[in-house]
Amino acid sequence: MAIGEFVKSADFKNEKHVPVIELPEKIEAGKEFVVNVSVGKEIAHPNTTEHFIGWIALYFKPENGNVYNLGRAEFTAHGESTEGANKGPAFTEPSALFKVKLNQPGKLVAVSYCNIHGLWESEVEVKF
């Protein structure tokens, strides 16, 4: 069984687990730009000790070539505390910025991990 069989996808406007990829309207080959990847843009995802997004990863697949891992952000504070669940002083929200420079068109693919509902992905086409 391949890992891809476990990865789910949906429209982020209807499903709170899907990572949302936001980029500038115009991208130029060889020039840096910022990619914002978040979970819960339209429908908030819980961020509790019991139910949270643990990480987001961003990949690039050129039109012709291998997949490249651009980066990963981990979210490790979900209200844990010695006083009990959700009573802690810190929470991290699932949102990350990636500064990227691409020399070829292709697809950006984001994958997020929910500790209860597993892996979710989305993708956007990048053209120059």
Backbone as a ProteinNet text record, in pm:
[ID]
protein_1_A
[PRIMARY]
MAIGEFVKSADFKNEKHVPVIELPEKIEAGKEFVVNVSVGKEIAHPNTTEHFIGWIALYFKPENGNVYNLGRAEFTAHGESTEGANKGPAFTEPSALFKVKLNQPGKLVAVSYCNIHGLWESEVEVKF
[TERTIARY]
84.5	0	89.5	61.8	141.5	88.2	178	139	30.8	34.4	-64.7	-207.6	-227.2	-361.5	-419.6	-334.4	-380.5	-401.3	-357.9	-364.5	-499	-568	-700.3	-690.6	-788.9	-796.1	-942.1	-966.6	-1102.1	-1090.9	-1202	-1205.5	-1190.5	-1089.5	-1064.2	-1182.3	-1270.7	-1387.2	-1490.7	-1480.2	-1575.6	-1511.1	-1378.5	-1307.7	-1195.3	-1202.1	-1107.9	-966.7	-941.7	-808.7	-718.8	-774.9	-700	-607.7	-479.2	-388.9	-422.2	-415.8	-443.1	-309	-283.8	-158.7	-190.8	-125	-145.7	-14.3	-17.7	100.9	68.2	172.6	148.8	83	11.2	-52.6	49.7	161	263.3	391.7	443.7	568.7	664.4	789.9	890.4	996.1	1038.9	1142.6	1268.1	1325	1449.5	1437.8	1316.6	1297.8	1223	1268.8	1206.5	1062.4	980.2	843.7	804.9	700.7	658.2	531.5	534.6	419.9	367.6	238.7	175.2	92.7	119.6	42.3	-20.9	-152.1	-222.9	-333.2	-380.6	-493.7	-600.3	-724.1	-834.5	-868.4	-837.9	-862.8	-1011.9	-1094.2	-1238.4	-1314.4	-1274.4	-1337.4	-1226.7	-1234.6	-1128.8	-1109.2	-982.5	-948.7	-923.4	-970.9	-941.3	-790.6	-750.8	-612.1	-614.4	-638.1	-648.4	-546.3	-527.2	-436.2	-478.5	-608.6	-659.6	-667.8	-681.1	-707.4	-635.4	-532.4	-450.7	-382.4	-333.4	-248.1	-104.7	-33.9	102.3	208.8	185.7	284.8	225.2	295.4	266.3	398.3	396.3	514.5	479.1	579.7	559.7	658.7	608.3	687.7	671.8	770.8	762.3	785.7	697.5	710.2	719.4	842.3	853.2	775.8	742.4	668	739.8	871.5	950.9	1058.8	1040.1	1143.4	1090.7	1180.4	1151.3	1078.8	1027.4	963.8	1071.6	1061.1	1156.7	1085.2	1142.9	1089.5	1139.4	1050.5	1089.4	1099.7	1025.5	1034.1	917.3	931.8	829.6	824.6	704	684.7	610.5	660.6	596.1	530.1	413.9	336.4	324.9	395.9	413.3	347.8	286	219.7	68.8	-2.1	-146.7	-219.4	-168.2	-234.3	-202.4	-98.8	-61.2	-10.1	-34	11.4	9.2	90.5	85	-46.4	-116.7	-248	-360.9	-330	-431.4	-437.7	-513.3	-529	-591.5	-537.6	-589.4	-579.8	-498.2	-480.6	-342.8	-267.6	-132.7	-128.8	-13.4	-0.1	27.4	46.3	87.2	17.1	-17.3	-77.5	-9.8	16.6	65.4	-42.6	-64.2	-163.8	-96	-165.6	-104.9	-97.3	5.7	31.4	181.3	232.3	376.4	403.3	510.5	556.4	683.5	690.5	807.2	855.2	980.4	1038.7	1098.3	1051.6	1083	1135.9	1225.3	1272.6	1267.4	1192.4	1176.8	1230.7	1296.3	1350.5	1268.8	1169.1	1084.3	939.7	844	704.3	677	566.4	529.2	416.1	415.1	310.8	372.7	310.6	340.6	237.4	283.9	196.1	219.2	110.6	118.8	52	112.8	57.7	51.6	-63.2	-76.3	-111.2	-79.5	-106.5	-191	-309.2	-396.5	-378.3	-360.4	-333.4	-450.8	-570	-685.8	-726.1	-723.2	-777.1	-671.6	-544.4	-440.1	-388.9	-347.3	-279.8	-378.5	-354	-437	-345.8	-386.9	-302.8	-384	-311.5	-366.7	-251	-284.1	-178.6	-223	-124.6	-148.9	-45.8	-89.3	-2.7	77.7	206.6	292.9	337.4	303.2	342.2	411.4	496.5	567.2	509.2
-117.4	0	124.3	220.4	342.6	450.2	537.1	644.4	733.4	751.5	835.2	789.3	662	609.8	662.4	716.9	766.3	917.7	985.5	1130.8	1172.4	1263	1309.1	1449.9	1485	1618.8	1658.8	1788.5	1841.6	1991.2	2056.4	2201.6	2262.5	2350.3	2407.6	2489.8	2534.2	2612.7	2525.6	2393.2	2300.2	2201.3	2200.7	2103	2171.7	2168.7	2243.6	2187.7	2068.4	2007.6	2037.3	2087	2105.4	2226.6	2209.1	2324.6	2420.8	2548.3	2652.3	2713.1	2717.9	2773	2908.7	3013.1	3147.4	3201.1	3250.5	3306.6	3439.2	3513.5	3638.1	3608.5	3707.3	3690.4	3668.5	3741	3729.1	3674	3569.7	3507.6	3509.1	3547.3	3551.2	3444.7	3378.9	3276.1	3335.8	3263.8	3305	3415.5	3462.9	3570.4	3516.8	3560	3514.4	3563.8	3479.6	3517.1	3440.7	3486.6	3426.2	3343.5	3222.4	3132.4	3120.2	3147.4	3129.8	3001.8	2910.2	2786.7	2782.1	2760.9	2756.8	2652.5	2615.3	2524.4	2597.2	2591.1	2653.9	2793.4	2825.9	2960.5	2994.5	2906	2930.6	2871.5	2752.9	2685.7	2659.6	2719.5	2706.1	2560.6	2521.5	2388.8	2401.3	2306	2312.4	2313	2380.5	2377.6	2351.4	2225.5	2184.7	2074.6	2044	1937.2	1805.6	1786.6	1660.6	1655.3	1770.7	1774.1	1894.4	1867.9	1977.3	1940.5	2042.1	2023.1	2021.6	1913.3	1897	1958.2	1955.8	2011.8	2038.2	2121.8	2149.1	2136	2067.4	2056.5	2112.5	2171.1	2227.4	2162.9	2118.8	2051.9	2124.7	2105.7	2158.1	2045.6	2035.3	1936.2	2011.8	2026.6	2093.1	2014.8	2081.9	2014.2	1887.5	1891.7	1774.5	1754.9	1658.8	1635.8	1575.5	1565.6	1506.8	1603.9	1552.6	1634.2	1685.4	1814	1875.1	1916.6	1881	1922.1	2063.7	2161.8	2301.1	2336	2267.2	2296.5	2237.8	2247.2	2193	2279	2306.7	2381.1	2291.1	2285.1	2204.8	2296.5	2254.2	2331.2	2246	2287.3	2197.9	2243.6	2359.5	2405.1	2407	2322.9	2309.6	2318.6	2400.9	2420.8	2317.5	2237.8	2139.1	2209	2147	2206.3	2101.2	2122.6	2034.3	2052.1	2161.5	2185.2	2116.3	2056.5	1983.3	2025.5	1950.4	1976.2	2113.4	2183.8	2313.8	2424.7	2405.3	2507.8	2572.2	2535.1	2586.9	2731.3	2794.7	2936.1	2963.2	2857	2882.1	2787.8	2844.7	2771.2	2818.8	2728.7	2770.3	2740.8	2835.3	2819.5	2764.5	2680.2	2617.5	2711.7	2792.2	2884.6	2903.4	2899.4	2913.3	2988.5	3068.3	3139.3	3072.9	3052.9	2995.1	3093.6	3133.4	3217.9	3123.5	3136.4	3039.4	3110.5	3044.7	3091	2970.5	2982.6	2872.2	2912.9	2820.4	2846	2779.9	2700.1	2631.2	2635.6	2631.1	2619.4	2478.9	2463.8	2333.8	2347.4	2259.1	2258.7	2272.2	2355.1	2356.3	2266.1	2177.5	2083.4	2099.1	2122	2132.3	2010.5	1959.2	1846.7	1887.9	1861.2	1889.6	1760.4	1758.8	1640.4	1677.7	1617.3	1631.2	1506.2	1525.4	1410.7	1312	1353.4	1263.2	1219.8	1311.4	1285	1261.6	1254.6	1213.9	1320	1274.8	1358.4	1419.4	1548.4	1622.9	1699.2	1713.6	1786	1878.3	1974.2	2059.8	2100.1	2153.4	2193.9	2315.6	2391.6	2503.9	2499.8	2542.8	2550.7	2679.3	2671.5	2789.6	2808.3	2925.4	2958.5	3094.1	3116.1	3243.8	3325
0	0	0	-86	-96.6	-2	43.2	135.5	74.9	-58.3	-125.6	-103.2	-73.8	-47.7	83.4	169.1	298.7	299.9	194.7	189.3	131.8	203.7	160.8	104.8	23.5	-32.1	-44.3	-42.3	-56.3	-80.5	-96.5	-110.5	28.7	46.9	179.3	230.9	142.6	185.7	256.3	235.6	296.4	393.6	400.9	484.8	560.8	692.9	776.6	782.1	731.7	739.6	620.3	512	387.7	397.4	366	366.8	251.9	280.4	182	141.3	10.6	-42.2	-104.1	-54.7	-107.8	-162.3	-288.1	-351.3	-417.4	-453	-526	-661.4	-714.7	-845.9	-956.1	-948.3	-1051.8	-990.4	-1052.9	-1009.1	-1127.8	-1100.5	-1206.2	-1179.7	-1286	-1275.1	-1211.8	-1115.1	-1052.6	-950.1	-921.2	-822.4	-700.8	-582.7	-459	-446.6	-385	-349.9	-223.8	-157.7	-32	-54.4	-1.2	-4.4	138.5	157	287.6	282.4	374.3	383	521.7	523.8	651.8	646.7	762.7	774.7	855.4	807.6	879	830.8	706.7	653.9	652.6	600.5	591	709.6	751.5	864.9	966.1	1081	1181	1223	1231.8	1282.5	1432.4	1512.4	1656.1	1681.1	1782.8	1825.4	1974.5	2006.5	2146	2173.4	2297.8	2336.9	2271.4	2255.2	2202.5	2049.7	1983.3	1838.6	1778.6	1695.3	1644.4	1513.1	1441.9	1325.1	1376.9	1350.9	1401.5	1312.1	1179.3	1088.1	950.6	875.6	735.4	659.7	545.8	459.5	322.1	255.5	122.7	25.9	-89.8	-192.1	-325.4	-414	-550.1	-648.1	-746.6	-854.5	-985.1	-1041.8	-1171.5	-1277.4	-1387.3	-1494.2	-1539.3	-1545.5	-1582.7	-1477.8	-1388.6	-1288.4	-1160.5	-1063.6	-933.6	-842.4	-734.3	-630.9	-536.1	-496.9	-404.8	-277.6	-163.8	-33.8	-6.4	-5.2	17.4	165.5	248.6	391.4	468.6	600.2	689.6	814.4	860.7	985.3	1083.1	1206.1	1309.4	1411.3	1458	1554.8	1681	1786	1900.2	2030.6	2031.8	2155	2132.9	2208.3	2191.1	2325.4	2413.7	2541.9	2647.6	2622.9	2723.3	2849.4	2963.3	3089.4	3199.2	3301.4	3418.3	3493.8	3463	3524.8	3449.5	3334.2	3259.1	3113.5	3037.7	2894.5	2870.5	2771	2726.2	2830.9	2933.6	3037	3030.6	2928.4	2913.7	2866.7	2876.5	2842.5	2694.7	2612.3	2474	2376	2261.7	2150.3	2022.1	1927.3	1795.8	1693.1	1603.5	1497.8	1372.2	1295	1177.8	1056.6	1055.2	944.9	932.8	808.2	787.1	657.9	659.6	541.2	490.4	359	294.9	189.3	194.7	90	-13.3	-138.7	-242.4	-367	-437.1	-567.6	-660.4	-769.6	-864.2	-1000.5	-1066.6	-1199.9	-1309.7	-1269.2	-1365.8	-1317.8	-1409.9	-1368.3	-1315.8	-1244.4	-1191.1	-1092.2	-991.9	-889.8	-751.9	-668.9	-526.4	-459.9	-374.2	-305.3	-155.7	-81.8	64.5	126.2	232.3	306.4	453.1	516.3	659.1	732	861.5	942.7	1063.8	1072.3	1189.3	1274.6	1404.4	1490.7	1496.9	1458.7	1460.5	1319.6	1223.2	1089.9	981.8	1019.5	927.1	831.5	713	613.6	514.5	482.2	387.5	294	166.8	72.2	-16.4	-73.3	-178.5	-268.3	-386.5	-478.8	-557.9	-605.6	-695.4	-807.1	-923.1	-1039.8	-1032.3	-1065.5	-1070.4	-1215	-1270.3	-1407.8	-1406.9	-1504.4	-1515	-1628.8
[MASK]
++++++++++++++++++++++++++++++++++++++++++++++++++++++++++++++++++++++++++++++++++++++++++++++++++++++++++++++++++++++++++++++++

